[in-house]
């Protein structure tokens, strides 16, 4: 029981480190980032994905057969998530660029974009559930989605903490 709690605590600490790293490396004023800063952000994304894979690998404890089948689906899913993350960045950039003079139309675009993004993220999880179910036992799949949701919650919380409220 202690080793299980120890692994769980280690997982949570690792997750917090990943999210803290992400928070510092992805500024909300990305619209004004230099090409060097954008390159740093891209490198940070690569490091984040590697760390995320390590955390997931440690938490799932996949058999060699499961790993062989899981990681290609995971990579495909991450590419789809990247598209949603690009949309999130665009929404935040638009918000930042219009923040000082935000009118009702801008506020509605910001709100509706974020709501659609949240719905699309959950729709993507539903689309990929059968693909993951073909390569993982249900308990491991549920655990994997739980990890994804925790990571997303931490990232979203970090963004919300830094995002100024609409005036």
Buried (B, 14 or more C-beta within 10 A) or exposed (E): EEEEEEEEEEBEEBBEEBBEBBBEBBBBEBBEBEEEBEEBBEEBBEEBBEBBBEBBBEBBEBEEEBBEBBBEBBEEBBEBBEEBBEBBBBBBBBBBBBBEEBEEEBBEBBEEBBEEBBEBBEEBBEEBEEBBEEBBEEEBBEBBBEBBEBBBEBBBEBBEEEEEEEE
